Amino acid sequence: MEDEDALNVFDRGYLEYKQFDHYCKEGIRFVTRLKNNACVEVLKEL
């Protein structure tokens, strides 16, 4: 079981988008560097 306060960090070479979708649905926090051609949708700027 993961610590709910954990922040997972992935290298740009790790491109498991389905896994990233799973993390988002489960509320698992993570950061990764995106490729230059990644399509993103900004939800909110802080």
Buried (B, 14 or more C-beta within 10 A) or exposed (E): EEEEEEEEEBEEEEEEEEEBEEBEEEEBEBEBEEEEEEEEEEEEEE
